[in-house]
């Protein structure tokens, strides 16, 4: 899809350099990196994502209730 974006010069230059090394296009590189940046953190990736100064915990499909929290606090003696 073709669109117009304002991309800072240093970002565009870096994307062009990566594209040249990978024999790809700057658009493909920027799309891949944007997709990677927008994807949720994978479990066990070793990376801790932070949002507003708070670590983000990846979704596991389980709903955490106040009861769960209270049980953990009891176990920890908090």
PDB file with one MODEL, atoms N, CA, C and O in Angstrom:
MODEL        1
ATOM      1  N   UNK A   1       0.847  -1.170   0.000  1.00  0.00           N
ATOM      2  CA  UNK A   1       0.000   0.000   0.000  1.00  0.00           C
ATOM      3  C   UNK A   1       0.897   1.239   0.000  1.00  0.00           C
ATOM      4  O   UNK A   1       1.869   1.309   0.753  1.00  0.00           O
ATOM      5  N   UNK A   2       0.582   2.165  -0.805  1.00  0.00           N
ATOM      6  CA  UNK A   2       1.383   3.379  -0.918  1.00  0.00           C
ATOM      7  C   UNK A   2       0.715   4.484  -0.109  1.00  0.00           C
ATOM      8  O   UNK A   2      -0.490   4.716  -0.214  1.00  0.00           O
ATOM      9  N   UNK A   3       1.538   5.169   0.711  1.00  0.00           N
ATOM     10  CA  UNK A   3       1.043   6.293   1.506  1.00  0.00           C
ATOM     11  C   UNK A   3       2.199   7.257   1.726  1.00  0.00           C
ATOM     12  O   UNK A   3       3.344   6.937   1.410  1.00  0.00           O
ATOM     13  N   UNK A   4       1.911   8.417   2.256  1.00  0.00           N
ATOM     14  CA  UNK A   4       2.943   9.414   2.532  1.00  0.00           C
ATOM     15  C   UNK A   4       3.104   9.554   4.032  1.00  0.00           C
ATOM     16  O   UNK A   4       2.130   9.770   4.753  1.00  0.00           O
ATOM     17  N   UNK A   5       4.335   9.431   4.496  1.00  0.00           N
ATOM     18  CA  UNK A   5       4.643   9.565   5.918  1.00  0.00           C
ATOM     19  C   UNK A   5       5.792  10.542   6.088  1.00  0.00           C
ATOM     20  O   UNK A   5       6.649  10.655   5.212  1.00  0.00           O
ATOM     21  N   UNK A   6       5.816  11.245   7.204  1.00  0.00           N
ATOM     22  CA  UNK A   6       6.960  12.069   7.571  1.00  0.00           C
ATOM     23  C   UNK A   6       7.852  11.218   8.455  1.00  0.00           C
ATOM     24  O   UNK A   6       7.495  10.915   9.594  1.00  0.00           O
ATOM     25  N   UNK A   7       9.009  10.832   7.937  1.00  0.00           N
ATOM     26  CA  UNK A   7       9.964  10.004   8.671  1.00  0.00           C
ATOM     27  C   UNK A   7      11.224  10.829   8.858  1.00  0.00           C
ATOM     28  O   UNK A   7      11.728  11.424   7.906  1.00  0.00           O
ATOM     29  N   UNK A   8      11.731  10.868  10.069  1.00  0.00           N
ATOM     30  CA  UNK A   8      12.932  11.648  10.341  1.00  0.00           C
ATOM     31  C   UNK A   8      14.085  11.122   9.499  1.00  0.00           C
ATOM     32  O   UNK A   8      14.184   9.925   9.227  1.00  0.00           O
ATOM     33  N   UNK A   9      14.947  12.035   9.098  1.00  0.00           N
ATOM     34  CA  UNK A   9      16.021  11.725   8.150  1.00  0.00           C
ATOM     35  C   UNK A   9      16.937  10.609   8.643  1.00  0.00           C
ATOM     36  O   UNK A   9      17.345   9.754   7.857  1.00  0.00           O
ATOM     37  N   UNK A  10      17.266  10.608   9.942  1.00  0.00           N
ATOM     38  CA  UNK A  10      18.179   9.586  10.443  1.00  0.00           C
ATOM     39  C   UNK A  10      17.538   8.198  10.438  1.00  0.00           C
ATOM     40  O   UNK A  10      18.222   7.196  10.228  1.00  0.00           O
ATOM     41  N   UNK A  11      16.232   8.141  10.667  1.00  0.00           N
ATOM     42  CA  UNK A  11      15.510   6.862  10.642  1.00  0.00           C
ATOM     43  C   UNK A  11      15.451   6.338   9.208  1.00  0.00           C
ATOM     44  O   UNK A  11      15.677   5.152   8.966  1.00  0.00           O
ATOM     45  N   UNK A  12      15.150   7.214   8.268  1.00  0.00           N
ATOM     46  CA  UNK A  12      15.092   6.807   6.868  1.00  0.00           C
ATOM     47  C   UNK A  12      16.461   6.323   6.387  1.00  0.00           C
ATOM     48  O   UNK A  12      16.556   5.322   5.677  1.00  0.00           O
ATOM     49  N   UNK A  13      17.515   7.036   6.775  1.00  0.00           N
ATOM     50  CA  UNK A  13      18.858   6.637   6.368  1.00  0.00           C
ATOM     51  C   UNK A  13      19.206   5.261   6.937  1.00  0.00           C
ATOM     52  O   UNK A  13      19.765   4.420   6.234  1.00  0.00           O
ATOM     53  N   UNK A  14      18.873   5.031   8.217  1.00  0.00           N
ATOM     54  CA  UNK A  14      19.154   3.731   8.836  1.00  0.00           C
ATOM     55  C   UNK A  14      18.373   2.631   8.125  1.00  0.00           C
ATOM     56  O   UNK A  14      18.904   1.546   7.887  1.00  0.00           O
ATOM     57  N   UNK A  15      17.113   2.905   7.784  1.00  0.00           N
ATOM     58  CA  UNK A  15      16.290   1.911   7.087  1.00  0.00           C
ATOM     59  C   UNK A  15      16.872   1.608   5.707  1.00  0.00           C
ATOM     60  O   UNK A  15      16.879   0.454   5.279  1.00  0.00           O
ATOM     61  N   UNK A  16      17.357   2.631   5.013  1.00  0.00           N
ATOM     62  CA  UNK A  16      17.956   2.426   3.695  1.00  0.00           C
ATOM     63  C   UNK A  16      19.229   1.587   3.795  1.00  0.00           C
ATOM     64  O   UNK A  16      19.485   0.735   2.945  1.00  0.00           O
ATOM     65  N   UNK A  17      20.027   1.834   4.842  1.00  0.00           N
ATOM     66  CA  UNK A  17      21.258   1.066   5.023  1.00  0.00           C
ATOM     67  C   UNK A  17      20.951  -0.396   5.328  1.00  0.00           C
ATOM     68  O   UNK A  17      21.604  -1.293   4.796  1.00  0.00           O
ATOM     69  N   UNK A  18      19.969  -0.634   6.177  1.00  0.00           N
ATOM     70  CA  UNK A  18      19.559  -2.014   6.478  1.00  0.00           C
ATOM     71  C   UNK A  18      19.032  -2.678   5.215  1.00  0.00           C
ATOM     72  O   UNK A  18      19.362  -3.828   4.925  1.00  0.00           O
ATOM     73  N   UNK A  19      18.210  -1.948   4.462  1.00  0.00           N
ATOM     74  CA  UNK A  19      17.641  -2.486   3.230  1.00  0.00           C
ATOM     75  C   UNK A  19      18.731  -2.873   2.235  1.00  0.00           C
ATOM     76  O   UNK A  19      18.639  -3.913   1.582  1.00  0.00           O
ATOM     77  N   UNK A  20      19.755  -2.041   2.120  1.00  0.00           N
ATOM     78  CA  UNK A  20      20.847  -2.348   1.193  1.00  0.00           C
ATOM     79  C   UNK A  20      21.573  -3.624   1.615  1.00  0.00           C
ATOM     80  O   UNK A  20      21.905  -4.460   0.774  1.00  0.00           O
ATOM     81  N   UNK A  21      21.820  -3.774   2.931  1.00  0.00           N
ATOM     82  CA  UNK A  21      22.494  -4.981   3.424  1.00  0.00           C
ATOM     83  C   UNK A  21      21.646  -6.224   3.187  1.00  0.00           C
ATOM     84  O   UNK A  21      22.170  -7.291   2.867  1.00  0.00           O
ATOM     85  N   UNK A  22      20.332  -6.081   3.344  1.00  0.00           N
ATOM     86  CA  UNK A  22      19.419  -7.225   3.225  1.00  0.00           C
ATOM     87  C   UNK A  22      18.881  -7.414   1.811  1.00  0.00           C
ATOM     88  O   UNK A  22      18.094  -8.325   1.553  1.00  0.00           O
ATOM     89  N   UNK A  23      19.317  -6.534   0.887  1.00  0.00           N
ATOM     90  CA  UNK A  23      18.804  -6.560  -0.488  1.00  0.00           C
ATOM     91  C   UNK A  23      17.275  -6.492  -0.474  1.00  0.00           C
ATOM     92  O   UNK A  23      16.588  -7.319  -1.074  1.00  0.00           O
ATOM     93  N   UNK A  24      16.773  -5.487   0.224  1.00  0.00           N
ATOM     94  CA  UNK A  24      15.341  -5.284   0.407  1.00  0.00           C
ATOM     95  C   UNK A  24      15.044  -3.818   0.110  1.00  0.00           C
ATOM     96  O   UNK A  24      15.871  -3.117  -0.473  1.00  0.00           O
ATOM     97  N   UNK A  25      13.875  -3.362   0.508  1.00  0.00           N
ATOM     98  CA  UNK A  25      13.524  -1.955   0.342  1.00  0.00           C
ATOM     99  C   UNK A  25      13.391  -1.301   1.711  1.00  0.00           C
ATOM    100  O   UNK A  25      13.146  -1.970   2.715  1.00  0.00           O
ATOM    101  N   UNK A  26      13.557   0.015   1.733  1.00  0.00           N
ATOM    102  CA  UNK A  26      13.394   0.751   2.989  1.00  0.00           C
ATOM    103  C   UNK A  26      11.975   0.580   3.519  1.00  0.00           C
ATOM    104  O   UNK A  26      11.776   0.464   4.728  1.00  0.00           O
ATOM    105  N   UNK A  27      10.997   0.564   2.635  1.00  0.00           N
ATOM    106  CA  UNK A  27       9.606   0.377   3.058  1.00  0.00           C
ATOM    107  C   UNK A  27       9.391  -0.959   3.748  1.00  0.00           C
ATOM    108  O   UNK A  27       8.695  -1.041   4.761  1.00  0.00           O
ATOM    109  N   UNK A  28       9.995  -2.012   3.190  1.00  0.00           N
ATOM    110  CA  UNK A  28       9.855  -3.338   3.790  1.00  0.00           C
ATOM    111  C   UNK A  28      10.532  -3.385   5.158  1.00  0.00           C
ATOM    112  O   UNK A  28      10.015  -3.994   6.095  1.00  0.00           O
ATOM    113  N   UNK A  29      11.699  -2.734   5.263  1.00  0.00           N
ATOM    114  CA  UNK A  29      12.418  -2.706   6.537  1.00  0.00           C
ATOM    115  C   UNK A  29      11.605  -1.955   7.587  1.00  0.00           C
ATOM    116  O   UNK A  29      11.436  -2.436   8.708  1.00  0.00           O
ATOM    117  N   UNK A  30      11.103  -0.779   7.226  1.00  0.00           N
ATOM    118  CA  UNK A  30      10.320   0.019   8.166  1.00  0.00           C
ATOM    119  C   UNK A  30       9.051  -0.725   8.573  1.00  0.00           C
ATOM    120  O   UNK A  30       8.670  -0.695   9.743  1.00  0.00           O
ATOM    121  N   UNK A  31       8.395  -1.388   7.629  1.00  0.00           N
ATOM    122  CA  UNK A  31       7.191  -2.167   7.953  1.00  0.00           C
ATOM    123  C   UNK A  31       7.511  -3.284   8.938  1.00  0.00           C
ATOM    124  O   UNK A  31       6.776  -3.494   9.903  1.00  0.00           O
ATOM    125  N   UNK A  32       8.614  -4.004   8.694  1.00  0.00           N
ATOM    126  CA  UNK A  32       8.990  -5.104   9.579  1.00  0.00           C
ATOM    127  C   UNK A  32       9.296  -4.600  10.991  1.00  0.00           C
ATOM    128  O   UNK A  32       8.853  -5.187  11.978  1.00  0.00           O
ATOM    129  N   UNK A  33      10.056  -3.510  11.072  1.00  0.00           N
ATOM    130  CA  UNK A  33      10.417  -2.969  12.374  1.00  0.00           C
ATOM    131  C   UNK A  33       9.203  -2.393  13.107  1.00  0.00           C
ATOM    132  O   UNK A  33       9.096  -2.523  14.326  1.00  0.00           O
ATOM    133  N   UNK A  34       8.298  -1.763  12.374  1.00  0.00           N
ATOM    134  CA  UNK A  34       7.074  -1.235  12.998  1.00  0.00           C
ATOM    135  C   UNK A  34       6.220  -2.383  13.517  1.00  0.00           C
ATOM    136  O   UNK A  34       5.683  -2.306  14.622  1.00  0.00           O
ATOM    137  N   UNK A  35       6.089  -3.452  12.724  1.00  0.00           N
ATOM    138  CA  UNK A  35       5.312  -4.626  13.134  1.00  0.00           C
ATOM    139  C   UNK A  35       5.893  -5.235  14.409  1.00  0.00           C
ATOM    140  O   UNK A  35       5.167  -5.611  15.330  1.00  0.00           O
ATOM    141  N   UNK A  36       7.229  -5.321  14.434  1.00  0.00           N
ATOM    142  CA  UNK A  36       7.907  -5.872  15.603  1.00  0.00           C
ATOM    143  C   UNK A  36       7.676  -4.983  16.826  1.00  0.00           C
ATOM    144  O   UNK A  36       7.443  -5.485  17.925  1.00  0.00           O
ATOM    145  N   UNK A  37       7.739  -3.684  16.639  1.00  0.00           N
ATOM    146  CA  UNK A  37       7.529  -2.749  17.744  1.00  0.00           C
ATOM    147  C   UNK A  37       6.106  -2.727  18.257  1.00  0.00           C
ATOM    148  O   UNK A  37       5.875  -2.440  19.432  1.00  0.00           O
ATOM    149  N   UNK A  38       5.154  -3.026  17.399  1.00  0.00           N
ATOM    150  CA  UNK A  38       3.747  -3.009  17.792  1.00  0.00           C
ATOM    151  C   UNK A  38       3.266  -4.338  18.351  1.00  0.00           C
ATOM    152  O   UNK A  38       2.200  -4.399  18.964  1.00  0.00           O
ATOM    153  N   UNK A  39       4.032  -5.402  18.151  1.00  0.00           N
ATOM    154  CA  UNK A  39       3.632  -6.729  18.626  1.00  0.00           C
ATOM    155  C   UNK A  39       3.759  -6.803  20.139  1.00  0.00           C
ATOM    156  O   UNK A  39       4.651  -6.187  20.722  1.00  0.00           O
ATOM    157  N   UNK A  40       2.860  -7.564  20.781  1.00  0.00           N
ATOM    158  CA  UNK A  40       2.984  -7.742  22.226  1.00  0.00           C
ATOM    159  C   UNK A  40       4.266  -8.501  22.548  1.00  0.00           C
ATOM    160  O   UNK A  40       4.764  -9.277  21.732  1.00  0.00           O
ATOM    161  N   UNK A  41       4.786  -8.270  23.733  1.00  0.00           N
ATOM    162  CA  UNK A  41       6.000  -8.966  24.164  1.00  0.00           C
ATOM    163  C   UNK A  41       5.716 -10.451  24.233  1.00  0.00           C
ATOM    164  O   UNK A  41       4.675 -10.869  24.741  1.00  0.00           O
ATOM    165  N   UNK A  42       6.642 -11.252  23.722  1.00  0.00           N
ATOM    166  CA  UNK A  42       6.450 -12.695  23.779  1.00  0.00           C
ATOM    167  C   UNK A  42       6.894 -13.221  25.132  1.00  0.00           C
ATOM    168  O   UNK A  42       7.844 -12.714  25.728  1.00  0.00           O
ATOM    169  N   UNK A  43       6.203 -14.236  25.606  1.00  0.00           N
ATOM    170  CA  UNK A  43       6.529 -14.846  26.882  1.00  0.00           C
ATOM    171  C   UNK A  43       7.876 -15.531  26.774  1.00  0.00           C
ATOM    172  O   UNK A  43       8.124 -16.276  25.826  1.00  0.00           O
ATOM    173  N   UNK A  44       8.739 -15.283  27.733  1.00  0.00           N
ATOM    174  CA  UNK A  44      10.052 -15.925  27.740  1.00  0.00           C
ATOM    175  C   UNK A  44      11.056 -15.293  26.795  1.00  0.00           C
ATOM    176  O   UNK A  44      12.108 -15.876  26.536  1.00  0.00           O
ATOM    177  N   UNK A  45      10.751 -14.112  26.277  1.00  0.00           N
ATOM    178  CA  UNK A  45      11.682 -13.473  25.349  1.00  0.00           C
ATOM    179  C   UNK A  45      12.883 -12.877  26.063  1.00  0.00           C
ATOM    180  O   UNK A  45      13.878 -12.518  25.432  1.00  0.00           O
ATOM    181  N   UNK A  46      12.783 -12.772  27.389  1.00  0.00           N
ATOM    182  CA  UNK A  46      13.879 -12.186  28.140  1.00  0.00           C
ATOM    183  C   UNK A  46      13.804 -10.674  28.205  1.00  0.00           C
ATOM    184  O   UNK A  46      14.537 -10.047  28.970  1.00  0.00           O
ATOM    185  N   UNK A  47      12.928 -10.083  27.411  1.00  0.00           N
ATOM    186  CA  UNK A  47      12.765  -8.640  27.419  1.00  0.00           C
ATOM    187  C   UNK A  47      11.605  -8.271  28.321  1.00  0.00           C
ATOM    188  O   UNK A  47      10.563  -8.927  28.313  1.00  0.00           O
ATOM    189  N   UNK A  48      11.792  -7.209  29.103  1.00  0.00           N
ATOM    190  CA  UNK A  48      10.710  -6.698  29.918  1.00  0.00           C
ATOM    191  C   UNK A  48      10.266  -5.391  29.299  1.00  0.00           C
ATOM    192  O   UNK A  48      11.037  -4.434  29.231  1.00  0.00           O
ATOM    193  N   UNK A  49       9.030  -5.351  28.850  1.00  0.00           N
ATOM    194  CA  UNK A  49       8.505  -4.115  28.289  1.00  0.00           C
ATOM    195  C   UNK A  49       7.984  -3.254  29.420  1.00  0.00           C
ATOM    196  O   UNK A  49       7.437  -3.763  30.398  1.00  0.00           O
ATOM    197  N   UNK A  50       8.154  -1.963  29.286  1.00  0.00           N
ATOM    198  CA  UNK A  50       7.738  -1.017  30.310  1.00  0.00           C
ATOM    199  C   UNK A  50       6.820   0.004  29.664  1.00  0.00           C
ATOM    200  O   UNK A  50       7.104   0.517  28.582  1.00  0.00           O
ATOM    201  N   UNK A  51       5.719   0.295  30.340  1.00  0.00           N
ATOM    202  CA  UNK A  51       4.794   1.319  29.867  1.00  0.00           C
ATOM    203  C   UNK A  51       4.519   2.250  31.035  1.00  0.00           C
ATOM    204  O   UNK A  51       4.079   1.807  32.096  1.00  0.00           O
ATOM    205  N   UNK A  52       4.772   3.526  30.848  1.00  0.00           N
ATOM    206  CA  UNK A  52       4.582   4.530  31.900  1.00  0.00           C
ATOM    207  C   UNK A  52       5.348   4.170  33.159  1.00  0.00           C
ATOM    208  O   UNK A  52       4.878   4.426  34.267  1.00  0.00           O
ATOM    209  N   UNK A  53       6.520   3.580  32.999  1.00  0.00           N
ATOM    210  CA  UNK A  53       7.359   3.247  34.129  1.00  0.00           C
ATOM    211  C   UNK A  53       6.984   1.972  34.862  1.00  0.00           C
ATOM    212  O   UNK A  53       7.583   1.648  35.887  1.00  0.00           O
ATOM    213  N   UNK A  54       5.995   1.240  34.346  1.00  0.00           N
ATOM    214  CA  UNK A  54       5.529   0.013  35.000  1.00  0.00           C
ATOM    215  C   UNK A  54       5.777  -1.167  34.061  1.00  0.00           C
ATOM    216  O   UNK A  54       5.399  -1.104  32.892  1.00  0.00           O
ATOM    217  N   UNK A  55       6.408  -2.247  34.551  1.00  0.00           N
ATOM    218  CA  UNK A  55       6.616  -3.422  33.698  1.00  0.00           C
ATOM    219  C   UNK A  55       5.287  -3.987  33.201  1.00  0.00           C
ATOM    220  O   UNK A  55       4.329  -4.106  33.966  1.00  0.00           O
ATOM    221  N   UNK A  56       5.237  -4.330  31.927  1.00  0.00           N
ATOM    222  CA  UNK A  56       4.036  -4.901  31.324  1.00  0.00           C
ATOM    223  C   UNK A  56       4.163  -6.415  31.352  1.00  0.00           C
ATOM    224  O   UNK A  56       5.158  -6.974  30.893  1.00  0.00           O
ATOM    225  N   UNK A  57       3.162  -7.061  31.887  1.00  0.00           N
ATOM    226  CA  UNK A  57       3.145  -8.525  31.963  1.00  0.00           C
ATOM    227  C   UNK A  57       2.342  -9.045  30.783  1.00  0.00           C
ATOM    228  O   UNK A  57       1.221  -8.594  30.543  1.00  0.00           O
ATOM    229  N   UNK A  58       2.909  -9.988  30.050  1.00  0.00           N
ATOM    230  CA  UNK A  58       2.233 -10.545  28.887  1.00  0.00           C
ATOM    231  C   UNK A  58       0.987 -11.312  29.305  1.00  0.00           C
ATOM    232  O   UNK A  58       0.954 -11.944  30.361  1.00  0.00           O
ATOM    233  N   UNK A  59      -0.025 -11.246  28.470  1.00  0.00           N
ATOM    234  CA  UNK A  59      -1.267 -11.966  28.725  1.00  0.00           C
ATOM    235  C   UNK A  59      -1.036 -13.466  28.624  1.00  0.00           C
ATOM    236  O   UNK A  59      -0.337 -13.938  27.726  1.00  0.00           O
ATOM    237  N   UNK A  60      -1.626 -14.208  29.548  1.00  0.00           N
ATOM    238  CA  UNK A  60      -1.497 -15.662  29.537  1.00  0.00           C
ATOM    239  C   UNK A  60      -2.826 -16.340  29.279  1.00  0.00           C
ATOM    240  O   UNK A  60      -2.891 -17.565  29.173  1.00  0.00           O
ATOM    241  N   UNK A  61      -3.890 -15.550  29.178  1.00  0.00           N
ATOM    242  CA  UNK A  61      -5.212 -16.122  28.964  1.00  0.00           C
ATOM    243  C   UNK A  61      -5.953 -16.375  30.262  1.00  0.00           C
ATOM    244  O   UNK A  61      -7.108 -16.800  30.242  1.00  0.00           O
ATOM    245  N   UNK A  62      -5.302 -16.118  31.400  1.00  0.00           N
ATOM    246  CA  UNK A  62      -5.940 -16.304  32.694  1.00  0.00           C
ATOM    247  C   UNK A  62      -6.361 -14.952  33.252  1.00  0.00           C
ATOM    248  O   UNK A  62      -5.619 -13.974  33.154  1.00  0.00           O
ATOM    249  N   UNK A  63      -7.540 -14.901  33.830  1.00  0.00           N
ATOM    250  CA  UNK A  63      -8.009 -13.676  34.454  1.00  0.00           C
ATOM    251  C   UNK A  63      -7.516 -13.671  35.897  1.00  0.00           C
ATOM    252  O   UNK A  63      -7.736 -14.629  36.637  1.00  0.00           O
ATOM    253  N   UNK A  64      -6.856 -12.602  36.287  1.00  0.00           N
ATOM    254  CA  UNK A  64      -6.365 -12.460  37.653  1.00  0.00           C
ATOM    255  C   UNK A  64      -7.408 -11.661  38.435  1.00  0.00           C
ATOM    256  O   UNK A  64      -7.743 -10.530  38.086  1.00  0.00           O
ATOM    257  N   UNK A  65      -7.902 -12.279  39.488  1.00  0.00           N
ATOM    258  CA  UNK A  65      -8.914 -11.635  40.308  1.00  0.00           C
ATOM    259  C   UNK A  65      -8.300 -11.127  41.601  1.00  0.00           C
ATOM    260  O   UNK A  65      -7.157 -11.456  41.919  1.00  0.00           O
ATOM    261  N   UNK A  66      -9.050 -10.330  42.345  1.00  0.00           N
ATOM    262  CA  UNK A  66      -8.598  -9.849  43.638  1.00  0.00           C
ATOM    263  C   UNK A  66      -8.334 -11.025  44.568  1.00  0.00           C
ATOM    264  O   UNK A  66      -7.421 -10.973  45.393  1.00  0.00           O
ATOM    265  N   UNK A  67      -9.125 -12.082  44.440  1.00  0.00           N
ATOM    266  CA  UNK A  67      -8.930 -13.278  45.262  1.00  0.00           C
ATOM    267  C   UNK A  67      -7.547 -13.888  45.003  1.00  0.00           C
ATOM    268  O   UNK A  67      -6.859 -14.283  45.945  1.00  0.00           O
ATOM    269  N   UNK A  68      -7.145 -13.965  43.743  1.00  0.00           N
ATOM    270  CA  UNK A  68      -5.801 -14.470  43.408  1.00  0.00           C
ATOM    271  C   UNK A  68      -4.720 -13.615  44.069  1.00  0.00           C
ATOM    272  O   UNK A  68      -3.764 -14.132  44.647  1.00  0.00           O
ATOM    273  N   UNK A  69      -4.890 -12.317  43.972  1.00  0.00           N
ATOM    274  CA  UNK A  69      -3.906 -11.399  44.542  1.00  0.00           C
ATOM    275  C   UNK A  69      -3.830 -11.583  46.052  1.00  0.00           C
ATOM    276  O   UNK A  69      -2.742 -11.629  46.625  1.00  0.00           O
ATOM    277  N   UNK A  70      -4.994 -11.689  46.692  1.00  0.00           N
ATOM    278  CA  UNK A  70      -5.019 -11.858  48.155  1.00  0.00           C
ATOM    279  C   UNK A  70      -4.372 -13.183  48.567  1.00  0.00           C
ATOM    280  O   UNK A  70      -3.674 -13.240  49.579  1.00  0.00           O
ATOM    281  N   UNK A  71      -4.595 -14.240  47.798  1.00  0.00           N
ATOM    282  CA  UNK A  71      -3.957 -15.530  48.094  1.00  0.00           C
ATOM    283  C   UNK A  71      -2.431 -15.420  48.006  1.00  0.00           C
ATOM    284  O   UNK A  71      -1.711 -15.928  48.865  1.00  0.00           O
ATOM    285  N   UNK A  72      -1.957 -14.754  46.963  1.00  0.00           N
ATOM    286  CA  UNK A  72      -0.514 -14.571  46.816  1.00  0.00           C
ATOM    287  C   UNK A  72       0.063 -13.713  47.944  1.00  0.00           C
ATOM    288  O   UNK A  72       1.151 -13.988  48.451  1.00  0.00           O
ATOM    289  N   UNK A  73      -0.682 -12.668  48.331  1.00  0.00           N
ATOM    290  CA  UNK A  73      -0.219 -11.824  49.423  1.00  0.00           C
ATOM    291  C   UNK A  73      -0.149 -12.609  50.722  1.00  0.00           C
ATOM    292  O   UNK A  73       0.785 -12.436  51.505  1.00  0.00           O
ATOM    293  N   UNK A  74      -1.132 -13.471  50.955  1.00  0.00           N
ATOM    294  CA  UNK A  74      -1.123 -14.329  52.156  1.00  0.00           C
ATOM    295  C   UNK A  74       0.089 -15.253  52.128  1.00  0.00           C
ATOM    296  O   UNK A  74       0.777 -15.413  53.136  1.00  0.00           O
ATOM    297  N   UNK A  75       0.349 -15.864  50.963  1.00  0.00           N
ATOM    298  CA  UNK A  75       1.491 -16.773  50.837  1.00  0.00           C
ATOM    299  C   UNK A  75       2.817 -16.059  51.077  1.00  0.00           C
ATOM    300  O   UNK A  75       3.744 -16.625  51.656  1.00  0.00           O
ATOM    301  N   UNK A  76       2.894 -14.805  50.622  1.00  0.00           N
ATOM    302  CA  UNK A  76       4.119 -14.020  50.769  1.00  0.00           C
ATOM    303  C   UNK A  76       4.214 -13.334  52.132  1.00  0.00           C
ATOM    304  O   UNK A  76       5.248 -12.764  52.479  1.00  0.00           O
ATOM    305  N   UNK A  77       3.122 -13.396  52.898  1.00  0.00           N
ATOM    306  CA  UNK A  77       3.118 -12.741  54.211  1.00  0.00           C
ATOM    307  C   UNK A  77       3.026 -11.223  54.126  1.00  0.00           C
ATOM    308  O   UNK A  77       3.540 -10.507  54.985  1.00  0.00           O
ATOM    309  N   UNK A  78       2.378 -10.757  53.098  1.00  0.00           N
ATOM    310  CA  UNK A  78       2.246  -9.292  52.911  1.00  0.00           C
ATOM    311  C   UNK A  78       0.925  -8.822  53.485  1.00  0.00           C
ATOM    312  O   UNK A  78       0.618  -7.631  53.431  1.00  0.00           O
TER     313      UNK A  78
ENDMDL
END
